[in-house]
Amino acid sequence: MLRKLSPREDLVLRMRFGVGGGSEHTLEEVGKSFNVTRERIRQIESKALRKLRAPDSASKLRPFLDDGA
């Protein structure tokens, strides 16, 4: 998905939301494939979505990098 996600976070989101042509899976189904609880998958999903929503560091620094030309 994006480089800021770990491979595990990327796969969890792909499985949960059916990204890349796959079908959507429940927390329980994803948890079984990772051998963790559905609560742990919910936590991983939540963290991954927070990362995707966070403003990019480069966009925060851009005003300081413009030379005004």
PDB file of N, CA, C and O in Angstrom:
ATOM      1  N   MET A   1       0.839  -1.177   0.000  1.00  0.00           N
ATOM      2  CA  MET A   1       0.000   0.000   0.000  1.00  0.00           C
ATOM      3  C   MET A   1       0.890   1.249   0.000  1.00  0.00           C
ATOM      4  O   MET A   1       1.087   1.880  -1.039  1.00  0.00           O
ATOM      5  N   LEU A   2       1.411   1.589   1.147  1.00  0.00           N
ATOM      6  CA  LEU A   2       2.340   2.706   1.232  1.00  0.00           C
ATOM      7  C   LEU A   2       3.545   2.283   2.036  1.00  0.00           C
ATOM      8  O   LEU A   2       3.459   1.394   2.883  1.00  0.00           O
ATOM      9  N   ARG A   3       4.650   2.909   1.773  1.00  0.00           N
ATOM     10  CA  ARG A   3       5.881   2.535   2.458  1.00  0.00           C
ATOM     11  C   ARG A   3       5.843   2.791   3.950  1.00  0.00           C
ATOM     12  O   ARG A   3       6.606   2.174   4.693  1.00  0.00           O
ATOM     13  N   LYS A   4       4.983   3.680   4.409  1.00  0.00           N
ATOM     14  CA  LYS A   4       4.971   3.962   5.842  1.00  0.00           C
ATOM     15  C   LYS A   4       4.308   2.867   6.665  1.00  0.00           C
ATOM     16  O   LYS A   4       4.355   2.913   7.894  1.00  0.00           O
ATOM     17  N   LEU A   5       3.697   1.895   6.023  1.00  0.00           N
ATOM     18  CA  LEU A   5       3.098   0.773   6.739  1.00  0.00           C
ATOM     19  C   LEU A   5       4.066  -0.399   6.785  1.00  0.00           C
ATOM     20  O   LEU A   5       4.824  -0.636   5.844  1.00  0.00           O
ATOM     21  N   SER A   6       4.028  -1.127   7.892  1.00  0.00           N
ATOM     22  CA  SER A   6       4.812  -2.361   7.969  1.00  0.00           C
ATOM     23  C   SER A   6       4.157  -3.397   7.052  1.00  0.00           C
ATOM     24  O   SER A   6       2.984  -3.260   6.704  1.00  0.00           O
ATOM     25  N   PRO A   7       4.898  -4.420   6.663  1.00  0.00           N
ATOM     26  CA  PRO A   7       4.289  -5.467   5.826  1.00  0.00           C
ATOM     27  C   PRO A   7       3.048  -6.082   6.482  1.00  0.00           C
ATOM     28  O   PRO A   7       2.074  -6.398   5.799  1.00  0.00           O
ATOM     29  N   ARG A   8       3.088  -6.246   7.788  1.00  0.00           N
ATOM     30  CA  ARG A   8       1.941  -6.819   8.510  1.00  0.00           C
ATOM     31  C   ARG A   8       0.733  -5.886   8.445  1.00  0.00           C
ATOM     32  O   ARG A   8      -0.384  -6.329   8.178  1.00  0.00           O
ATOM     33  N   GLU A   9       0.959  -4.588   8.690  1.00  0.00           N
ATOM     34  CA  GLU A   9      -0.135  -3.615   8.625  1.00  0.00           C
ATOM     35  C   GLU A   9      -0.726  -3.562   7.223  1.00  0.00           C
ATOM     36  O   GLU A   9      -1.943  -3.505   7.050  1.00  0.00           O
ATOM     37  N   ASP A  10       0.148  -3.580   6.229  1.00  0.00           N
ATOM     38  CA  ASP A  10      -0.295  -3.553   4.838  1.00  0.00           C
ATOM     39  C   ASP A  10      -1.210  -4.746   4.536  1.00  0.00           C
ATOM     40  O   ASP A  10      -2.279  -4.584   3.948  1.00  0.00           O
ATOM     41  N   LEU A  11      -0.781  -5.931   4.939  1.00  0.00           N
ATOM     42  CA  LEU A  11      -1.561  -7.132   4.659  1.00  0.00           C
ATOM     43  C   LEU A  11      -2.882  -7.138   5.424  1.00  0.00           C
ATOM     44  O   LEU A  11      -3.907  -7.560   4.890  1.00  0.00           O
ATOM     45  N   VAL A  12      -2.860  -6.673   6.672  1.00  0.00           N
ATOM     46  CA  VAL A  12      -4.101  -6.607   7.454  1.00  0.00           C
ATOM     47  C   VAL A  12      -5.110  -5.707   6.750  1.00  0.00           C
ATOM     48  O   VAL A  12      -6.273  -6.083   6.608  1.00  0.00           O
ATOM     49  N   LEU A  13      -4.685  -4.522   6.307  1.00  0.00           N
ATOM     50  CA  LEU A  13      -5.617  -3.616   5.622  1.00  0.00           C
ATOM     51  C   LEU A  13      -6.100  -4.207   4.301  1.00  0.00           C
ATOM     52  O   LEU A  13      -7.274  -4.077   3.953  1.00  0.00           O
ATOM     53  N   ARG A  14      -5.207  -4.848   3.573  1.00  0.00           N
ATOM     54  CA  ARG A  14      -5.609  -5.481   2.307  1.00  0.00           C
ATOM     55  C   ARG A  14      -6.669  -6.548   2.550  1.00  0.00           C
ATOM     56  O   ARG A  14      -7.649  -6.642   1.811  1.00  0.00           O
ATOM     57  N   MET A  15      -6.468  -7.345   3.585  1.00  0.00           N
ATOM     58  CA  MET A  15      -7.429  -8.406   3.884  1.00  0.00           C
ATOM     59  C   MET A  15      -8.745  -7.837   4.410  1.00  0.00           C
ATOM     60  O   MET A  15      -9.819  -8.298   4.022  1.00  0.00           O
ATOM     61  N   ARG A  16      -8.667  -6.852   5.278  1.00  0.00           N
ATOM     62  CA  ARG A  16      -9.881  -6.291   5.880  1.00  0.00           C
ATOM     63  C   ARG A  16     -10.762  -5.591   4.857  1.00  0.00           C
ATOM     64  O   ARG A  16     -11.985  -5.726   4.897  1.00  0.00           O
ATOM     65  N   PHE A  17     -10.145  -4.837   3.931  1.00  0.00           N
ATOM     66  CA  PHE A  17     -10.915  -4.010   3.009  1.00  0.00           C
ATOM     67  C   PHE A  17     -10.949  -4.547   1.583  1.00  0.00           C
ATOM     68  O   PHE A  17     -11.529  -3.910   0.703  1.00  0.00           O
ATOM     69  N   GLY A  18     -10.347  -5.695   1.338  1.00  0.00           N
ATOM     70  CA  GLY A  18     -10.390  -6.295   0.009  1.00  0.00           C
ATOM     71  C   GLY A  18      -9.599  -5.536  -1.031  1.00  0.00           C
ATOM     72  O   GLY A  18      -9.944  -5.566  -2.212  1.00  0.00           O
ATOM     73  N   VAL A  19      -8.547  -4.856  -0.618  1.00  0.00           N
ATOM     74  CA  VAL A  19      -7.716  -4.080  -1.538  1.00  0.00           C
ATOM     75  C   VAL A  19      -6.890  -5.029  -2.399  1.00  0.00           C
ATOM     76  O   VAL A  19      -6.385  -6.036  -1.901  1.00  0.00           O
ATOM     77  N   GLY A  20      -6.750  -4.723  -3.663  1.00  0.00           N
ATOM     78  CA  GLY A  20      -5.932  -5.530  -4.559  1.00  0.00           C
ATOM     79  C   GLY A  20      -6.653  -6.726  -5.142  1.00  0.00           C
ATOM     80  O   GLY A  20      -6.015  -7.701  -5.541  1.00  0.00           O
ATOM     81  N   GLY A  21      -7.955  -6.668  -5.196  1.00  0.00           N
ATOM     82  CA  GLY A  21      -8.714  -7.734  -5.826  1.00  0.00           C
ATOM     83  C   GLY A  21      -9.157  -8.853  -4.903  1.00  0.00           C
ATOM     84  O   GLY A  21      -9.894  -9.747  -5.319  1.00  0.00           O
ATOM     85  N   GLY A  22      -8.715  -8.813  -3.657  1.00  0.00           N
ATOM     86  CA  GLY A  22      -9.150  -9.836  -2.710  1.00  0.00           C
ATOM     87  C   GLY A  22     -10.518  -9.509  -2.139  1.00  0.00           C
ATOM     88  O   GLY A  22     -11.061  -8.430  -2.375  1.00  0.00           O
ATOM     89  N   SER A  23     -11.064 -10.444  -1.392  1.00  0.00           N
ATOM     90  CA  SER A  23     -12.358 -10.188  -0.758  1.00  0.00           C
ATOM     91  C   SER A  23     -12.139  -9.634   0.647  1.00  0.00           C
ATOM     92  O   SER A  23     -11.074  -9.816   1.237  1.00  0.00           O
ATOM     93  N   GLU A  24     -13.143  -8.966   1.168  1.00  0.00           N
ATOM     94  CA  GLU A  24     -13.078  -8.419   2.520  1.00  0.00           C
ATOM     95  C   GLU A  24     -13.191  -9.551   3.534  1.00  0.00           C
ATOM     96  O   GLU A  24     -13.949 -10.501   3.341  1.00  0.00           O
ATOM     97  N   HIS A  25     -12.430  -9.435   4.610  1.00  0.00           N
ATOM     98  CA  HIS A  25     -12.452 -10.442   5.662  1.00  0.00           C
ATOM     99  C   HIS A  25     -12.802  -9.791   6.993  1.00  0.00           C
ATOM    100  O   HIS A  25     -12.530  -8.610   7.208  1.00  0.00           O
ATOM    101  N   THR A  26     -13.400 -10.563   7.874  1.00  0.00           N
ATOM    102  CA  THR A  26     -13.735 -10.072   9.210  1.00  0.00           C
ATOM    103  C   THR A  26     -12.475 -10.028  10.070  1.00  0.00           C
ATOM    104  O   THR A  26     -11.445 -10.602   9.719  1.00  0.00           O
ATOM    105  N   LEU A  27     -12.580  -9.334  11.204  1.00  0.00           N
ATOM    106  CA  LEU A  27     -11.473  -9.312  12.159  1.00  0.00           C
ATOM    107  C   LEU A  27     -11.112 -10.730  12.583  1.00  0.00           C
ATOM    108  O   LEU A  27      -9.938 -11.078  12.707  1.00  0.00           O
ATOM    109  N   GLU A  28     -12.132 -11.532  12.800  1.00  0.00           N
ATOM    110  CA  GLU A  28     -11.932 -12.925  13.221  1.00  0.00           C
ATOM    111  C   GLU A  28     -11.154 -13.714  12.163  1.00  0.00           C
ATOM    112  O   GLU A  28     -10.218 -14.441  12.493  1.00  0.00           O
ATOM    113  N   GLU A  29     -11.541 -13.570  10.904  1.00  0.00           N
ATOM    114  CA  GLU A  29     -10.872 -14.297   9.818  1.00  0.00           C
ATOM    115  C   GLU A  29      -9.411 -13.877   9.676  1.00  0.00           C
ATOM    116  O   GLU A  29      -8.524 -14.716   9.514  1.00  0.00           O
ATOM    117  N   VAL A  30      -9.175 -12.580   9.738  1.00  0.00           N
ATOM    118  CA  VAL A  30      -7.799 -12.088   9.628  1.00  0.00           C
ATOM    119  C   VAL A  30      -6.988 -12.561  10.831  1.00  0.00           C
ATOM    120  O   VAL A  30      -5.836 -12.972  10.688  1.00  0.00           O
ATOM    121  N   GLY A  31      -7.591 -12.501  12.011  1.00  0.00           N
ATOM    122  CA  GLY A  31      -6.915 -12.965  13.217  1.00  0.00           C
ATOM    123  C   GLY A  31      -6.491 -14.416  13.118  1.00  0.00           C
ATOM    124  O   GLY A  31      -5.392 -14.773  13.541  1.00  0.00           O
ATOM    125  N   LYS A  32      -7.350 -15.251  12.565  1.00  0.00           N
ATOM    126  CA  LYS A  32      -7.016 -16.674  12.415  1.00  0.00           C
ATOM    127  C   LYS A  32      -5.831 -16.866  11.478  1.00  0.00           C
ATOM    128  O   LYS A  32      -4.985 -17.726  11.725  1.00  0.00           O
ATOM    129  N   SER A  33      -5.757 -16.086  10.413  1.00  0.00           N
ATOM    130  CA  SER A  33      -4.646 -16.248   9.473  1.00  0.00           C
ATOM    131  C   SER A  33      -3.318 -15.761  10.061  1.00  0.00           C
ATOM    132  O   SER A  33      -2.252 -16.197   9.626  1.00  0.00           O
ATOM    133  N   PHE A  34      -3.378 -14.856  11.052  1.00  0.00           N
ATOM    134  CA  PHE A  34      -2.170 -14.367  11.722  1.00  0.00           C
ATOM    135  C   PHE A  34      -1.941 -15.049  13.073  1.00  0.00           C
ATOM    136  O   PHE A  34      -0.948 -14.782  13.749  1.00  0.00           O
ATOM    137  N   ASN A  35      -2.868 -15.931  13.460  1.00  0.00           N
ATOM    138  CA  ASN A  35      -2.806 -16.602  14.763  1.00  0.00           C
ATOM    139  C   ASN A  35      -2.788 -15.623  15.934  1.00  0.00           C
ATOM    140  O   ASN A  35      -2.035 -15.790  16.893  1.00  0.00           O
ATOM    141  N   VAL A  36      -3.635 -14.597  15.833  1.00  0.00           N
ATOM    142  CA  VAL A  36      -3.815 -13.632  16.918  1.00  0.00           C
ATOM    143  C   VAL A  36      -5.315 -13.393  17.095  1.00  0.00           C
ATOM    144  O   VAL A  36      -6.126 -13.843  16.285  1.00  0.00           O
ATOM    145  N   THR A  37      -5.669 -12.684  18.155  1.00  0.00           N
ATOM    146  CA  THR A  37      -7.079 -12.419  18.422  1.00  0.00           C
ATOM    147  C   THR A  37      -7.619 -11.347  17.482  1.00  0.00           C
ATOM    148  O   THR A  37      -6.859 -10.598  16.868  1.00  0.00           O
ATOM    149  N   ARG A  38      -8.931 -11.288  17.382  1.00  0.00           N
ATOM    150  CA  ARG A  38      -9.545 -10.238  16.557  1.00  0.00           C
ATOM    151  C   ARG A  38      -9.273  -8.867  17.155  1.00  0.00           C
ATOM    152  O   ARG A  38      -9.197  -7.880  16.423  1.00  0.00           O
ATOM    153  N   GLU A  39      -9.124  -8.787  18.485  1.00  0.00           N
ATOM    154  CA  GLU A  39      -8.795  -7.512  19.129  1.00  0.00           C
ATOM    155  C   GLU A  39      -7.416  -7.032  18.685  1.00  0.00           C
ATOM    156  O   GLU A  39      -7.221  -5.841  18.443  1.00  0.00           O
ATOM    157  N   ARG A  40      -6.468  -7.945  18.578  1.00  0.00           N
ATOM    158  CA  ARG A  40      -5.122  -7.564  18.130  1.00  0.00           C
ATOM    159  C   ARG A  40      -5.165  -7.080  16.687  1.00  0.00           C
ATOM    160  O   ARG A  40      -4.468  -6.127  16.339  1.00  0.00           O
ATOM    161  N   ILE A  41      -5.960  -7.713  15.849  1.00  0.00           N
ATOM    162  CA  ILE A  41      -6.102  -7.261  14.461  1.00  0.00           C
ATOM    163  C   ILE A  41      -6.741  -5.880  14.429  1.00  0.00           C
ATOM    164  O   ILE A  41      -6.346  -5.032  13.629  1.00  0.00           O
ATOM    165  N   ARG A  42      -7.729  -5.648  15.295  1.00  0.00           N
ATOM    166  CA  ARG A  42      -8.355  -4.328  15.363  1.00  0.00           C
ATOM    167  C   ARG A  42      -7.319  -3.270  15.730  1.00  0.00           C
ATOM    168  O   ARG A  42      -7.322  -2.176  15.166  1.00  0.00           O
ATOM    169  N   GLN A  43      -6.429  -3.592  16.676  1.00  0.00           N
ATOM    170  CA  GLN A  43      -5.380  -2.658  17.082  1.00  0.00           C
ATOM    171  C   GLN A  43      -4.409  -2.380  15.934  1.00  0.00           C
ATOM    172  O   GLN A  43      -4.036  -1.231  15.700  1.00  0.00           O
ATOM    173  N   ILE A  44      -4.005  -3.420  15.225  1.00  0.00           N
ATOM    174  CA  ILE A  44      -3.091  -3.259  14.086  1.00  0.00           C
ATOM    175  C   ILE A  44      -3.752  -2.417  13.002  1.00  0.00           C
ATOM    176  O   ILE A  44      -3.122  -1.525  12.432  1.00  0.00           O
ATOM    177  N   GLU A  45      -5.016  -2.699  12.718  1.00  0.00           N
ATOM    178  CA  GLU A  45      -5.767  -1.941  11.712  1.00  0.00           C
ATOM    179  C   GLU A  45      -5.866  -0.475  12.104  1.00  0.00           C
ATOM    180  O   GLU A  45      -5.658   0.411  11.275  1.00  0.00           O
ATOM    181  N   SER A  46      -6.179  -0.223  13.359  1.00  0.00           N
ATOM    182  CA  SER A  46      -6.323   1.142  13.851  1.00  0.00           C
ATOM    183  C   SER A  46      -5.009   1.915  13.722  1.00  0.00           C
ATOM    184  O   SER A  46      -5.001   3.063  13.279  1.00  0.00           O
ATOM    185  N   LYS A  47      -3.913   1.289  14.105  1.00  0.00           N
ATOM    186  CA  LYS A  47      -2.600   1.931  14.008  1.00  0.00           C
ATOM    187  C   LYS A  47      -2.251   2.227  12.554  1.00  0.00           C
ATOM    188  O   LYS A  47      -1.743   3.304  12.245  1.00  0.00           O
ATOM    189  N   ALA A  48      -2.518   1.283  11.666  1.00  0.00           N
ATOM    190  CA  ALA A  48      -2.226   1.474  10.245  1.00  0.00           C
ATOM    191  C   ALA A  48      -3.047   2.624   9.667  1.00  0.00           C
ATOM    192  O   ALA A  48      -2.527   3.434   8.901  1.00  0.00           O
ATOM    193  N   LEU A  49      -4.318   2.697  10.027  1.00  0.00           N
ATOM    194  CA  LEU A  49      -5.166   3.781   9.524  1.00  0.00           C
ATOM    195  C   LEU A  49      -4.710   5.133  10.066  1.00  0.00           C
ATOM    196  O   LEU A  49      -4.768   6.137   9.357  1.00  0.00           O
ATOM    197  N   ARG A  50      -4.256   5.161  11.318  1.00  0.00           N
ATOM    198  CA  ARG A  50      -3.709   6.405  11.883  1.00  0.00           C
ATOM    199  C   ARG A  50      -2.485   6.847  11.096  1.00  0.00           C
ATOM    200  O   ARG A  50      -2.327   8.032  10.804  1.00  0.00           O
ATOM    201  N   LYS A  51      -1.624   5.905  10.754  1.00  0.00           N
ATOM    202  CA  LYS A  51      -0.433   6.238   9.970  1.00  0.00           C
ATOM    203  C   LYS A  51      -0.818   6.823   8.618  1.00  0.00           C
ATOM    204  O   LYS A  51      -0.202   7.783   8.157  1.00  0.00           O
ATOM    205  N   LEU A  52      -1.828   6.251   7.986  1.00  0.00           N
ATOM    206  CA  LEU A  52      -2.244   6.730   6.668  1.00  0.00           C
ATOM    207  C   LEU A  52      -2.904   8.102   6.736  1.00  0.00           C
ATOM    208  O   LEU A  52      -2.830   8.879   5.784  1.00  0.00           O
ATOM    209  N   ARG A  53      -3.542   8.395   7.846  1.00  0.00           N
ATOM    210  CA  ARG A  53      -4.212   9.692   8.002  1.00  0.00           C
ATOM    211  C   ARG A  53      -3.261  10.801   8.418  1.00  0.00           C
ATOM    212  O   ARG A  53      -3.564  11.977   8.214  1.00  0.00           O
ATOM    213  N   ALA A  54      -2.124  10.455   8.993  1.00  0.00           N
ATOM    214  CA  ALA A  54      -1.179  11.456   9.496  1.00  0.00           C
ATOM    215  C   ALA A  54      -0.611  12.277   8.343  1.00  0.00           C
ATOM    216  O   ALA A  54      -0.301  11.744   7.278  1.00  0.00           O
ATOM    217  N   PRO A  55      -0.481  13.580   8.571  1.00  0.00           N
ATOM    218  CA  PRO A  55       0.103  14.410   7.511  1.00  0.00           C
ATOM    219  C   PRO A  55       1.537  13.963   7.217  1.00  0.00           C
ATOM    220  O   PRO A  55       2.276  13.567   8.118  1.00  0.00           O
ATOM    221  N   ASP A  56       1.897  14.031   5.991  1.00  0.00           N
ATOM    222  CA  ASP A  56       3.235  13.630   5.576  1.00  0.00           C
ATOM    223  C   ASP A  56       4.259  14.625   6.108  1.00  0.00           C
ATOM    224  O   ASP A  56       4.045  15.835   6.041  1.00  0.00           O
ATOM    225  N   SER A  57       5.344  14.129   6.623  1.00  0.00           N
ATOM    226  CA  SER A  57       6.387  14.997   7.173  1.00  0.00           C
ATOM    227  C   SER A  57       6.908  15.969   6.132  1.00  0.00           C
ATOM    228  O   SER A  57       7.193  17.125   6.446  1.00  0.00           O
ATOM    229  N   ALA A  58       7.034  15.518   4.914  1.00  0.00           N
ATOM    230  CA  ALA A  58       7.549  16.388   3.856  1.00  0.00           C
ATOM    231  C   ALA A  58       6.639  17.583   3.630  1.00  0.00           C
ATOM    232  O   ALA A  58       7.123  18.688   3.387  1.00  0.00           O
ATOM    233  N   SER A  59       5.335  17.381   3.704  1.00  0.00           N
ATOM    234  CA  SER A  59       4.425  18.505   3.481  1.00  0.00           C
ATOM    235  C   SER A  59       4.523  19.516   4.614  1.00  0.00           C
ATOM    236  O   SER A  59       4.290  20.705   4.397  1.00  0.00           O
ATOM    237  N   LYS A  60       4.861  19.070   5.814  1.00  0.00           N
ATOM    238  CA  LYS A  60       5.055  19.993   6.934  1.00  0.00           C
ATOM    239  C   LYS A  60       6.306  20.844   6.732  1.00  0.00           C
ATOM    240  O   LYS A  60       6.341  22.009   7.129  1.00  0.00           O
ATOM    241  N   LEU A  61       7.328  20.261   6.114  1.00  0.00           N
ATOM    242  CA  LEU A  61       8.595  20.966   5.932  1.00  0.00           C
ATOM    243  C   LEU A  61       8.640  21.809   4.665  1.00  0.00           C
ATOM    244  O   LEU A  61       9.493  22.688   4.542  1.00  0.00           O
ATOM    245  N   ARG A  62       7.744  21.560   3.730  1.00  0.00           N
ATOM    246  CA  ARG A  62       7.777  22.239   2.435  1.00  0.00           C
ATOM    247  C   ARG A  62       7.849  23.769   2.546  1.00  0.00           C
ATOM    248  O   ARG A  62       8.640  24.374   1.822  1.00  0.00           O
ATOM    249  N   PRO A  63       7.061  24.429   3.420  1.00  0.00           N
ATOM    250  CA  PRO A  63       7.153  25.897   3.499  1.00  0.00           C
ATOM    251  C   PRO A  63       8.552  26.392   3.863  1.00  0.00           C
ATOM    252  O   PRO A  63       8.941  27.490   3.467  1.00  0.00           O
ATOM    253  N   PHE A  64       9.289  25.612   4.594  1.00  0.00           N
ATOM    254  CA  PHE A  64      10.633  26.017   4.989  1.00  0.00           C
ATOM    255  C   PHE A  64      11.654  25.760   3.884  1.00  0.00           C
ATOM    256  O   PHE A  64      12.747  26.328   3.905  1.00  0.00           O
ATOM    257  N   LEU A  65      11.307  24.915   2.927  1.00  0.00           N
ATOM    258  CA  LEU A  65      12.228  24.570   1.854  1.00  0.00           C
ATOM    259  C   LEU A  65      12.065  25.464   0.633  1.00  0.00           C
ATOM    260  O   LEU A  65      12.971  25.547  -0.197  1.00  0.00           O
ATOM    261  N   ASP A  66      10.922  26.134   0.510  1.00  0.00           N
ATOM    262  CA  ASP A  66      10.695  27.022  -0.637  1.00  0.00           C
ATOM    263  C   ASP A  66      11.662  28.194  -0.563  1.00  0.00           C
ATOM    264  O   ASP A  66      11.814  28.826   0.483  1.00  0.00           O
ATOM    265  N   ASP A  67      12.311  28.474  -1.682  1.00  0.00           N
ATOM    266  CA  ASP A  67      13.281  29.571  -1.703  1.00  0.00           C
ATOM    267  C   ASP A  67      12.641  30.891  -2.120  1.00  0.00           C
ATOM    268  O   ASP A  67      13.336  31.897  -2.263  1.00  0.00           O
ATOM    269  N   GLY A  68      11.329  30.897  -2.316  1.00  0.00           N
ATOM    270  CA  GLY A  68      10.626  32.123  -2.658  1.00  0.00           C
ATOM    271  C   GLY A  68      10.757  32.521  -4.113  1.00  0.00           C
ATOM    272  O   GLY A  68      10.290  33.595  -4.492  1.00  0.00           O
ATOM    273  N   ALA A  69      11.371  31.702  -4.934  1.00  0.00           N
ATOM    274  CA  ALA A  69      11.561  32.038  -6.346  1.00  0.00           C
ATOM    275  C   ALA A  69      10.326  31.741  -7.154  1.00  0.00           C
ATOM    276  O   ALA A  69      10.311  31.965  -8.365  1.00  0.00           O
TER     277      ALA A  69
END
